Amino acid sequence: MAEISRTGIVTLTINPAVDASTSVKKMMPFTKMRCAQARRDPGGGGINVARVLKRLGVDVSAVYPAGGAAGKLLSTLVEREGVRSVLIPAENETREDLTVFDRTTREQFRFVFPGAPLSEIEWTECLETIARIRPRPAFVIASGSLPDGVPDDFYGRLAQASKQHSKVIVDTSGRFLQAALEHGVYLIKPNLREFQELTGITASDDAALIKAGRRLIDRGQVEVIALSMGPGGALLITRDQAIRADGLPVEPVSVSGAGDSFLAAMVWSLSSDGSLGTALRYGVAGGSAALLSPGTDLCRPQDMHRLFAEVMARPIIVQAAIPDPPHE
């Protein structure tokens, strides 16, 4: 493959999808439900992040494997968004996911199918494609689950190969996230449940979360933790800072892609301003803005900028434990 041209940010989506969304009057079992016209968007964590970054004016490329008719549609949809598409040909058919909105209860139902297995040649080519990019991108963002055939330490291999030249951001969970941390990354974005699973804690108060996060940081596994907490806002943790941003009272139209929009807004802010506090506020604004968009339309820049002014953030000082007095 020829050398890939300069790009500021690269996203990697190893398990992409075509996301179809529609609505029905009411979800009912054993009944033929008449659906609204379907909408199809390119999906998968990294692709979603790239879509939002492009809307925000960022030079971004999306690397992903794709195969079959759905893979061709995915590529068309990515390029229709204006995102530079770097497609790795795959033998198996790309998956399709479905989101259905119940207009009566205003509930959203998300049907997520497993990704088709990738061969060693295919997933290795994804890593090698990232390695061939010259000059190196400022950020490499890898997001989403891993399909069958891809080793659990895939994101760890990516981090090991890229972190000397780029800031590596990984948004995944469980053993896939743990494997990435063993090689060290710049930023992770777990939700509360994922973070508790990662650190082995059950507490949810800020002091306990900060303490657990800094254990990861002290071990050199990560530099920045952006802990998303849904309506509760978000908590940012570094070695020297802890910042709490409150959530916004938004009535959701859809919850699809809120986490990806949160991450994209944060990275956009970091790439232009560099302030962690500002980036956290934009993250909450971006995630909240995604709730206002139907189906898998993600965050709209005008909504993000409007909501940013409403996001309140404050530093948190964690008091060091006072040691017991010495015994006489």
C-alpha positions in Angstrom: 0.0 0.0 0.0 1.2 3.5 -0.8 2.2 5.8 2.0 -0.8 7.6 3.5 -0.7 11.4 3.4 -0.5 13.7 6.4 -3.5 13.8 8.8 -3.9 15.4 12.2 -5.9 12.7 13.8 -6.5 9.1 12.9 -9.2 6.8 14.3 -9.2 3.0 14.1 -12.4 1.0 14.2 -11.7 -2.7 14.2 -15.4 -3.6 14.5 -17.4 -1.1 12.3 -21.0 -1.3 11.4 -23.7 0.2 9.3 -26.1 1.7 11.8 -29.8 1.6 10.7 -32.3 3.6 12.8 -36.1 3.9 12.6 -39.1 4.5 14.8 -42.5 2.8 15.4 -45.7 3.9 17.1 -45.3 1.3 19.8 -43.1 -1.7 20.3 -45.3 -4.8 20.6 -44.4 -8.5 20.5 -45.7 -10.9 17.8 -47.0 -7.9 15.8 -46.2 -6.5 12.5 -45.0 -2.9 13.3 -45.0 -0.3 10.6 -41.7 1.6 10.7 -40.7 5.1 9.7 -38.3 5.5 6.8 -34.9 4.0 7.9 -31.8 6.1 8.3 -28.4 4.6 7.8 -25.2 6.0 9.2 -21.6 4.8 9.3 -20.9 3.4 12.8 -18.5 1.9 15.2 -16.7 3.8 17.9 -13.8 5.3 15.9 -15.9 6.1 12.9 -18.4 7.9 15.1 -15.5 9.9 16.7 -14.2 10.8 13.2 -17.6 11.9 12.0 -17.9 14.4 14.9 -14.3 15.6 14.5 -14.9 16.3 10.8 -18.0 18.4 11.6 -15.8 20.4 14.0 -13.3 21.1 11.3 -10.6 18.6 12.2 -8.3 16.9 9.6 -9.2 13.3 10.4 -8.8 9.9 8.7 -10.8 6.8 9.6 -9.1 3.4 9.3 -11.4 0.4 9.3 -11.9 -3.1 7.8 -14.9 -3.6 5.6 -16.3 -6.4 3.4 -19.3 -7.4 1.3 -22.2 -5.2 0.2 -22.6 -3.7 3.7 -18.9 -2.9 3.7 -19.3 -1.0 0.4 -22.2 0.9 1.8 -20.2 1.7 4.9 -17.4 3.2 2.9 -19.8 5.3 0.9 -21.5 6.6 4.1 -18.1 7.5 5.7 -17.0 9.4 2.6 -20.4 11.1 2.4 -19.6 12.5 5.8 -16.4 14.1 4.4 -14.2 11.8 6.4 -11.0 10.5 4.7 -11.6 6.8 4.5 -8.8 4.3 4.7 -10.5 0.9 4.1 -8.9 -2.4 4.8 -10.5 -5.0 2.5 -12.1 -7.9 4.5 -13.5 -11.2 3.3 -16.5 -11.3 5.6 -19.6 -9.1 5.5 -19.6 -6.0 7.6 -22.2 -6.1 10.3 -25.4 -3.9 10.5 -27.0 -2.7 13.7 -30.5 -1.5 14.4 -31.9 1.2 16.6 -35.7 1.5 17.1 -37.4 4.4 18.8 -40.8 3.8 20.4 -42.8 7.0 19.9 -45.4 6.2 22.5 -43.0 5.4 25.5 -40.1 7.4 24.1 -37.9 4.5 24.8 -35.0 3.5 22.5 -34.2 -0.2 21.7 -30.7 -1.0 20.4 -30.0 -4.3 18.6 -26.2 -4.8 18.2 -25.0 -7.7 16.2 -21.5 -9.4 16.5 -18.9 -8.3 14.0 -17.8 -10.9 11.5 -14.4 -12.5 12.3 -11.3 -11.0 10.9 -8.3 -13.0 9.7 -4.8 -12.4 11.1 -3.8 -10.9 7.7 -6.7 -8.4 8.0 -6.3 -7.2 11.6 -2.5 -7.1 11.1 -3.0 -4.8 8.1 -5.0 -2.5 10.2 -2.0 -2.1 12.6 0.5 -1.8 9.8 -1.7 0.9 8.1 -1.5 3.1 11.2 2.3 2.5 11.4 2.7 3.7 7.7 1.2 7.1 8.3 3.8 9.9 7.7 4.2 12.3 9.4 2.8 10.7 12.5 -0.7 12.0 13.6 -1.0 14.0 16.8 -3.6 11.6 18.1 -4.5 7.9 17.4 -7.9 7.1 18.7 -9.0 3.4 18.8 -12.5 2.8 19.9 -15.0 -0.1 20.2 -15.1 -3.8 20.7 -13.0 -6.5 19.0 -14.6 -9.1 16.7 -13.7 -12.8 16.7 -10.3 -13.6 15.3 -8.7 -10.4 16.8 -6.4 -11.0 19.8 -7.4 -9.5 23.1 -4.1 -7.5 23.2 -4.9 -5.8 19.9 -5.1 -2.4 21.4 -2.0 -3.1 23.5 -0.1 -3.8 20.3 -1.5 -0.5 18.8 -0.4 1.4 21.9 3.1 -0.2 21.9 3.6 0.7 18.2 2.2 4.2 18.3 2.8 5.9 21.6 6.3 7.0 20.9 5.0 9.3 18.1 1.3 10.0 18.9 -1.0 10.4 21.8 -2.9 7.1 21.9 -6.5 7.2 23.1 -8.4 3.9 23.7 -12.1 3.7 24.3 -13.0 0.1 25.1 -13.6 -2.0 28.1 -12.9 -5.2 30.0 -9.9 -7.3 29.0 -9.4 -5.3 25.8 -8.8 -2.1 27.9 -6.7 -3.9 30.4 -4.4 -5.2 27.6 -4.0 -1.7 26.3 -3.1 -0.3 29.7 -0.3 -2.8 30.1 1.6 -0.9 27.3 0.5 2.6 28.5 -1.8 5.1 26.7 -2.5 8.8 26.9 -6.2 8.8 27.6 -9.1 6.4 28.4 -12.8 7.1 28.6 -14.6 4.5 30.6 -18.0 4.8 32.0 -18.6 4.3 35.8 -19.3 0.5 35.5 -16.3 -0.1 33.2 -14.1 1.9 35.5 -15.2 0.0 38.6 -14.6 -3.3 36.7 -11.2 -2.1 35.6 -10.1 -1.0 39.1 -11.9 -3.6 41.2 -13.7 -1.0 43.3 -17.4 -0.7 44.1 -17.4 2.8 45.5 -18.7 5.7 43.3 -17.8 8.8 45.3 -15.3 11.1 43.8 -12.5 10.6 46.3 -12.5 6.8 45.8 -12.7 7.2 42.0 -9.8 9.6 42.0 -7.7 7.4 44.3 -8.3 4.4 42.1 -7.6 6.3 38.9 -4.3 7.6 40.3 -3.2 4.1 41.0 -3.4 3.4 37.3 -1.6 6.7 36.6 1.2 6.0 39.1 1.8 2.6 37.4 2.4 4.4 34.1 -0.7 2.8 32.5 -2.5 6.0 31.5 -2.0 9.8 31.8 -5.6 11.1 31.6 -8.8 9.4 32.7 -12.1 10.9 31.4 -14.7 9.1 33.5 -18.2 9.6 31.9 -21.1 9.2 34.3 -24.1 9.8 32.1 -26.6 12.3 33.6 -24.1 12.7 36.5 -21.6 14.4 34.3 -17.9 13.4 34.1 -14.8 13.3 36.2 -11.3 13.9 34.8 -8.3 12.5 36.6 -4.6 13.1 36.1 -1.6 12.8 38.4 -1.9 16.4 39.5 -5.5 17.4 38.7 -9.1 16.2 39.4 -11.9 18.1 37.7 -15.6 17.4 38.1 -18.1 18.6 35.5 -21.8 18.4 36.2 -24.3 16.8 33.8 -26.9 18.8 32.0 -30.7 18.3 32.2 -31.3 17.1 28.6 -34.4 15.2 27.5 -32.9 12.5 25.3 -34.2 11.8 21.8 -31.5 9.1 21.4 -28.6 7.8 23.5 -26.7 6.3 20.5 -23.2 7.7 20.1 -23.2 10.0 23.2 -20.0 8.5 24.4 -18.3 8.8 21.0 -19.5 12.4 20.8 -18.1 13.1 24.3 -14.7 11.8 23.3 -14.6 13.6 19.9 -15.5 16.9 21.6 -12.8 16.4 24.2 -10.1 15.6 21.6 -11.2 18.5 19.4 -10.7 20.8 22.4 -7.4 19.3 23.4 -6.1 19.6 19.9 -6.9 23.3 19.7 -6.8 24.6 23.3 -4.9 22.0 25.3 -6.7 22.8 28.6 -8.0 19.7 30.3 -10.7 21.6 32.1 -12.0 23.1 28.9 -11.8 19.8 27.2 -13.9 18.1 29.9 -16.6 20.8 29.6 -16.7 20.3 25.8 -16.9 16.6 26.4 -20.0 16.9 28.5 -21.5 19.4 26.1 -20.8 17.1 23.1 -22.2 14.0 24.8 -25.3 16.0 25.8 -25.7 17.4 22.3 -25.8 13.9 20.9 -28.8 13.2 23.0 -30.7 15.8 21.1 -30.1 14.1 17.7 -32.3 11.3 16.3 -31.0 7.8 15.8 -27.3 7.7 15.2 -26.9 11.3 13.9 -24.5 12.1 16.8 -23.5 15.5 18.1 -24.2 18.6 16.1 -21.6 21.4 16.5 -24.1 24.2 17.1 -25.7 22.2 19.9 -22.3 21.5 21.5 -21.2 25.1 21.4 -24.6 26.3 22.9 -24.5 23.7 25.7 -20.8 24.3 26.5 -21.7 27.6 28.2 -24.0 25.7 30.6 -21.5 23.1 31.7 -20.1 23.9 35.1 -16.7 22.4 36.2 -14.7 22.6 39.4 -11.4 21.3 40.7 -11.5 18.6 43.4 -8.9 18.5 46.1 -8.5 15.0 47.6 -7.2 15.3 51.2 -4.4 12.9 51.9 -5.1 10.4 54.7 -3.9 11.6 58.1 -1.5 8.9 59.5 -2.2 7.5 62.9 0.0 9.1 65.7 3.0 7.1 66.7 2.6 4.8 69.7 4.3 5.7 72.9 
